[in-house]
Amino acid sequence: MAAADNAPNPTPNPSTPPPSSAPTPSSAPSPNRRKILVGLFAGAAVPVLAACSSGITSLEGSGTGGAGGGSSADGVTIGTANFTENQILGHLYAAVLEAAGVKTTVRPNLGTREILIPALKGGDIDLLPEYQGALLHYLDPKATETEEGDMQNALAAVLPAGLQILPYGKAEDSDAFAVTRKTAEKYGLRTLADLKKQNGKLVIGAAPEVKKRVVGVVGLKEVYGVEFKEFKSLDSSGPLVKGALRKGDVDVANLFTTDTDIAAEGWVVLGDPKNLIPGQHVVPLIADRKADSRVRKALARLGNVLTTEALTELNRLVDKDKKDPEDVATDWAAKHGLAKK
C-alpha cells in the first residue's frame, strides 16, 4: 500500500523525500513542524512474537519494538494517512478503543509517513494503522524480509525508540502495479518483468513518493530493470490515478489490492516473480506511552476479526457508495460485536 509506501506504501499517499533512513527520534516536535501539524489537524476534521496465521498470539498481545507499559487514561489520538482505507482503519481503531473505555480522537488524512512518523514520535498523535512491508521498507530500505513473521521481527529491530508495533492482523493490502486489459494485450504484459521490454515507452502514474520508494520506481529499476518514459504524480489508488488509467493518460498505475475498481474495470495486476512487493498485513504502530493492556486487547480483537475481504468491502462502501468513513467503520465494528451500537 502506497500508507502511505505505499499502502500500503500508505503511503500511502498515501510524499516527497525518499525514505533513505528512519527519522531520528526526538522528544518533541520542532516549532516549524508543530505549526505544520497544527495546520493539518485544523483542516482534517473531515520481547518478539512467534508468528501465527493472524500474527496474534494472545489478547494481551505484548507488542514488539517497545518497552510496553504506558497509559491510555487520558485518551489516544489516532492519525491516518491520506487515503480512504487508512482513514477507515483509523475509525475502526477508534470504535474498538471507545468500546474498551478509551477516549479517542481521530486526525484523518494527515499525509504520508514522512509526516506521520515524526508526528507519532513527537507526541502529536499516538497511534497509526500501518502496513508491515511498507513500514519496514520506510525504516530500512535495504530490508529483504517478505514473510509476515520475519517482517514483524525485522520491524522490532529497526523501530525508533519510543515506538512499538502490536501483533499484525488478518487483513492485508498490498501495492499492485496494474494496466488495462488493452495495454496488457498490446504489449504482452503479464508480470513486472515484461515492462522492461517496453523501456522508455510507458508512462506510470502514482502518488509522488512512489517515484523515490523501493516499492515503486526505484525498486522496479533495481529489481526488474524497468525504465519509464514519464512519471506522473497523482494519488494513491485514488480518483486521479484511476481516472488517468481509464483515459489512457498513464499506462501503468500503482494501486492497492483491496481496491474494488481492479475487478470492476477488468484491470490486469502484473505479477511479481522476484518478490519486489512485500506482504502488507495491517499492523498497529503505537507510542510506548499509550500501549497499555486495554489498547492492546481491543486492537488484538479487531485484528483477529477484520479480514482482507471485509476491508475491501468497507473501501467499496466509501469509494463507490460515497458513505462516510467513520459511519462505515463504526457500523461494521458494532455488527461484529467489537463496538457499541
C-alpha positions as CSV (number, residue, x, y, z in Angstrom):
1,M,0.0,0.0,0.0
2,A,1.1,3.1,-1.0
3,A,0.2,4.1,3.7
4,A,1.1,5.8,2.8
5,D,4.9,3.1,0.8
6,N,2.5,2.9,-0.1
7,A,-0.1,1.2,1.4
8,P,0.4,0.5,1.5
9,N,3.2,2.3,0.5
10,P,0.0,4.4,2.9
11,T,1.6,5.5,1.9
12,P,0.0,6.0,1.1
13,N,-0.2,8.9,-0.4
14,P,-0.8,7.7,0.8
15,S,5.1,12.3,-0.1
16,T,8.2,13.6,-1.2
17,P,11.6,12.8,0.2
18,P,13.0,9.3,-0.3
19,P,12.8,7.0,2.7
20,S,16.6,6.6,2.8
21,S,16.7,6.3,6.5
22,A,14.5,6.2,9.5
23,P,13.7,9.6,11.2
24,T,15.9,10.5,14.2
25,P,13.9,10.1,17.4
26,S,13.1,13.3,19.2
27,S,11.3,14.1,22.4
28,A,9.2,16.9,21.0
29,P,8.4,18.2,17.5
30,S,10.2,21.3,16.3
31,P,8.3,24.6,16.2
32,N,8.1,24.6,12.5
33,R,6.9,21.0,12.2
34,R,4.3,21.7,15.0
35,K,3.0,24.6,13.0
36,I,2.6,22.4,10.0
37,L,0.9,19.7,12.0
38,V,-1.5,22.2,13.7
39,G,-2.5,23.3,10.3
40,L,-3.0,19.8,9.1
41,F,-5.1,18.9,12.2
42,A,-7.2,22.0,11.8
43,G,-8.0,21.0,8.2
44,A,-8.6,17.4,9.0
45,A,-11.9,17.4,10.8
46,V,-13.2,15.9,7.6
47,P,10.4,-9.3,23.5
48,V,9.4,-10.7,19.6
49,L,6.3,-12.7,18.9
50,A,6.1,-16.1,17.3
51,A,4.1,-15.8,14.1
52,C,0.7,-17.4,13.7
53,S,-1.9,-17.0,11.0
54,S,-3.0,-13.6,12.1
55,G,0.1,-12.6,14.0
56,I,-1.8,-12.5,17.3
57,T,-0.7,-14.9,19.9
58,S,-2.8,-13.6,22.8
59,L,-5.3,-10.9,23.6
60,E,-2.7,-9.5,26.0
61,G,-0.5,-9.0,22.9
62,S,2.9,-7.9,24.0
63,G,3.9,-5.7,21.2
64,T,7.4,-5.7,19.6
65,G,9.9,-3.0,19.4
66,G,8.9,-1.1,22.6
67,A,9.2,-1.3,26.3
68,G,5.5,-1.7,26.9
69,G,3.6,-0.1,29.7
70,G,2.1,3.3,29.1
71,S,-1.4,4.5,29.9
72,S,-4.4,5.4,27.8
73,A,-6.2,7.0,30.7
74,D,-6.1,10.5,29.2
75,G,-7.1,9.2,25.7
76,V,-5.5,8.2,22.5
77,T,-5.1,10.3,19.3
78,I,-5.2,8.3,16.1
79,G,-3.6,9.6,13.0
80,T,-4.2,8.3,9.5
81,A,-2.7,8.6,6.1
82,N,-4.3,10.4,3.2
83,F,-6.2,7.6,1.5
84,T,-9.6,6.0,2.1
85,E,-8.6,2.7,3.6
86,N,-6.3,4.1,6.2
87,Q,-9.0,6.5,7.3
88,I,-11.4,3.6,7.7
89,L,-8.8,1.8,9.7
90,G,-8.3,4.8,11.9
91,H,-12.0,4.9,12.7
92,L,-12.1,1.2,13.3
93,Y,-9.3,1.6,15.8
94,A,-11.4,4.4,17.5
95,A,-14.5,2.3,17.6
96,V,-13.0,-0.6,19.3
97,L,-11.0,1.5,21.7
98,E,-14.0,3.6,22.7
99,A,-15.9,0.3,23.4
100,A,-13.0,-0.6,25.7
101,G,-13.4,2.6,27.6
102,V,-10.6,4.6,25.9
103,K,-11.4,8.1,24.8
104,T,-10.2,8.7,21.3
105,T,-9.6,11.5,18.8
106,V,-9.1,10.7,15.1
107,R,-7.0,13.0,13.0
108,P,-7.6,11.7,9.4
109,N,-5.9,12.4,6.1
110,L,-2.7,13.9,7.6
111,G,-0.4,12.8,4.8
112,T,2.4,10.2,4.3
113,R,4.9,8.5,6.7
114,E,7.2,11.5,6.2
115,I,4.7,13.5,8.2
116,L,3.0,10.8,10.3
117,I,6.1,9.1,11.9
118,P,7.6,12.3,13.2
119,A,4.2,13.3,14.5
120,L,3.9,10.0,16.3
121,K,7.4,10.3,17.8
122,G,6.8,13.9,18.8
123,G,3.5,13.3,20.6
124,D,1.1,15.0,18.2
125,I,-0.5,11.6,17.6
126,D,-0.3,8.3,19.5
127,L,-1.4,5.5,17.1
128,L,-1.3,4.7,13.4
129,P,-2.8,2.0,11.3
130,E,0.3,0.7,9.4
131,Y,1.3,-2.0,6.9
132,Q,4.1,-4.4,7.6
133,G,6.1,-4.4,4.4
134,A,5.7,-0.7,3.6
135,L,6.7,0.4,7.1
136,L,9.7,-1.9,7.1
137,H,10.9,-0.5,3.8
138,Y,10.4,3.0,5.1
139,L,12.5,2.4,8.1
140,D,15.1,0.1,6.4
141,P,15.1,0.4,2.6
142,K,17.5,-2.5,2.3
143,A,15.3,-4.9,4.2
144,T,14.7,-8.2,2.3
145,E,12.2,-9.9,4.5
146,T,8.9,-10.8,2.8
147,E,7.2,-13.3,5.2
148,E,4.9,-11.9,7.8
149,G,6.7,-13.3,10.9
150,D,10.1,-12.3,9.5
151,M,8.9,-8.8,8.8
152,Q,7.5,-8.5,12.3
153,N,10.8,-9.4,13.8
154,A,12.7,-7.1,11.4
155,L,10.4,-4.2,12.3
156,A,11.1,-4.8,16.0
157,A,14.8,-4.3,15.3
158,V,14.5,-1.0,13.4
159,L,11.7,0.9,15.1
160,P,12.7,4.3,16.5
161,A,12.9,4.5,20.3
162,G,9.6,5.1,22.0
163,L,7.5,3.2,19.3
164,Q,6.3,-0.3,19.1
165,I,4.2,-2.5,16.8
166,L,1.4,-4.6,18.1
167,P,0.5,-8.0,16.6
168,Y,-0.5,-7.8,13.0
169,G,-4.0,-8.7,11.9
170,K,-5.6,-11.0,9.3
171,A,-6.3,-8.2,6.8
172,E,-3.7,-7.4,4.2
173,D,-3.5,-4.7,1.5
174,S,-0.5,-4.8,-0.8
175,D,0.7,-2.4,-3.5
176,A,0.0,-3.5,-7.1
177,F,1.0,-2.3,-10.5
178,A,-1.9,-2.5,-12.9
179,V,-2.6,-1.9,-16.6
180,T,-5.7,-2.0,-18.6
181,R,-6.5,-5.3,-20.4
182,K,-6.0,-3.5,-23.7
183,T,-2.5,-2.4,-22.7
184,A,-1.6,-5.8,-21.4
185,E,-2.6,-7.4,-24.7
186,K,-0.9,-4.7,-26.8
187,Y,2.5,-5.0,-25.1
188,G,2.3,-8.6,-23.9
189,L,2.4,-7.6,-20.2
190,R,1.8,-10.3,-17.6
191,T,4.4,-9.6,-15.0
192,L,6.6,-6.7,-13.9
193,A,9.5,-8.3,-15.7
194,D,7.6,-7.8,-19.0
195,L,7.8,-4.0,-18.6
196,K,11.5,-4.0,-19.3
197,K,10.7,-4.9,-23.0
198,Q,9.0,-1.5,-23.3
199,N,11.6,0.6,-21.6
200,G,11.2,4.3,-22.5
201,K,7.7,3.8,-23.9
202,L,5.3,3.6,-21.0
203,V,4.0,6.2,-18.5
204,I,3.5,5.3,-14.9
205,G,1.1,7.1,-12.6
206,A,1.3,7.0,-8.8
207,A,1.5,9.2,-5.7
208,P,4.6,11.5,-5.7
209,E,6.5,9.5,-3.1
210,V,6.4,6.3,-5.3
211,K,9.0,7.8,-7.6
212,K,11.6,7.5,-4.8
213,R,10.5,4.4,-3.0
214,V,11.8,0.8,-3.2
215,V,8.3,-0.4,-3.8
216,G,8.0,1.9,-6.7
217,V,10.1,3.3,-9.5
218,V,13.4,2.8,-7.6
219,G,12.7,-0.9,-7.0
220,L,11.3,-1.5,-10.5
221,K,14.5,-0.3,-12.0
222,E,16.8,-2.1,-9.5
223,V,15.0,-5.4,-9.4
224,Y,13.4,-5.6,-12.9
225,G,15.5,-3.1,-14.9
226,V,12.4,-1.1,-15.8
227,E,12.6,2.5,-17.0
228,F,9.6,4.6,-17.8
229,K,9.1,7.3,-20.4
230,E,7.5,9.5,-17.7
231,F,6.3,9.5,-14.1
232,K,3.0,11.3,-13.4
233,S,2.5,12.5,-9.8
234,L,-1.1,11.6,-9.0
235,D,-2.6,9.9,-5.9
236,S,-2.6,6.5,-4.1
237,S,-5.1,4.2,-5.7
238,G,-7.4,7.2,-5.8
239,P,-9.6,9.0,-8.4
240,L,-6.7,10.8,-10.1
241,V,-4.6,7.7,-10.9
242,K,-7.6,5.6,-11.7
243,G,-9.1,8.2,-13.9
244,A,-5.7,8.6,-15.8
245,L,-5.6,4.8,-16.3
246,R,-9.1,4.8,-17.7
247,K,-8.4,7.6,-20.1
248,G,-5.0,6.3,-21.2
249,D,-3.1,9.2,-19.8
250,V,-0.9,6.6,-17.9
251,D,-0.1,3.1,-19.0
252,V,0.8,1.7,-15.6
253,A,-0.9,2.6,-12.3
254,N,0.1,2.0,-8.7
255,L,-3.0,0.7,-6.9
256,F,-3.8,-1.2,-3.8
257,T,-5.0,-4.8,-3.9
258,T,-8.1,-4.0,-1.9
259,D,-9.3,-1.5,-4.5
260,T,-12.6,-2.8,-5.9
261,D,-12.1,-1.0,-9.1
262,I,-9.4,-3.5,-10.2
263,A,-12.0,-6.3,-10.6
264,A,-14.8,-3.9,-11.7
265,E,-12.7,-2.4,-14.5
266,G,-11.1,-5.7,-15.5
267,W,-7.6,-4.2,-15.0
268,V,-4.6,-6.6,-15.0
269,V,-2.4,-6.7,-12.0
270,L,1.1,-7.5,-13.1
271,G,2.7,-10.5,-11.4
272,D,5.8,-10.0,-9.2
273,P,8.1,-13.1,-9.8
274,K,11.0,-11.5,-7.9
275,N,9.0,-10.5,-4.9
276,L,9.7,-6.8,-5.0
277,I,6.4,-6.1,-3.1
278,P,6.4,-7.5,0.5
279,G,3.4,-8.7,2.4
280,Q,1.3,-5.9,3.8
281,H,-0.7,-7.1,6.8
282,V,-2.3,-4.3,8.7
283,V,-0.4,-3.6,11.9
284,P,-0.9,-1.0,14.7
285,L,2.1,1.3,15.3
286,I,1.8,2.9,18.7
287,A,3.8,5.1,21.0
288,D,5.0,3.3,24.2
289,R,3.3,5.9,26.3
290,K,-0.1,4.7,25.3
291,A,0.4,1.0,24.9
292,D,-1.5,-0.4,27.9
293,S,-3.5,-3.6,28.2
294,R,-6.8,-2.0,27.2
295,V,-5.4,-0.7,24.0
296,R,-3.6,-4.0,23.2
297,K,-6.6,-6.2,23.9
298,A,-9.0,-4.0,21.8
299,L,-6.8,-3.8,18.8
300,A,-6.0,-7.5,19.0
301,R,-9.7,-8.4,18.9
302,L,-10.1,-6.2,15.8
303,G,-7.0,-7.8,14.1
304,N,-8.5,-11.2,14.6
305,V,-11.8,-10.3,13.1
306,L,-11.1,-7.9,10.3
307,T,-10.3,-9.8,7.1
308,T,-9.0,-8.7,3.7
309,E,-12.4,-9.3,2.2
310,A,-14.1,-7.2,4.9
311,L,-11.7,-4.4,4.4
312,T,-12.2,-4.4,0.6
313,E,-15.9,-4.1,1.1
314,L,-15.5,-1.2,3.5
315,N,-13.4,0.5,0.9
316,R,-16.2,0.0,-1.6
317,L,-18.8,1.5,0.6
318,V,-16.8,4.7,0.9
319,D,-15.3,5.0,-2.6
320,K,-18.3,3.7,-4.6
321,D,-21.3,4.3,-2.4
322,K,-19.9,7.6,-1.0
323,K,-20.5,6.7,2.6
324,D,-18.7,8.4,5.4
325,P,-15.6,6.5,6.6
326,E,-16.5,7.0,10.3
327,D,-20.0,5.7,9.8
328,V,-18.9,2.7,7.8
329,A,-16.2,1.8,10.4
330,T,-18.4,2.2,13.5
331,D,-21.3,0.3,11.9
332,W,-19.1,-2.6,10.9
333,A,-17.5,-2.8,14.3
334,A,-20.9,-2.8,16.0
335,K,-22.2,-5.5,13.8
336,H,-19.2,-7.7,14.6
337,G,-19.5,-7.2,18.4
338,L,-16.5,-5.0,18.6
339,A,-18.2,-1.8,19.4
340,K,-21.4,-0.4,20.9
341,K,-24.3,0.1,18.5
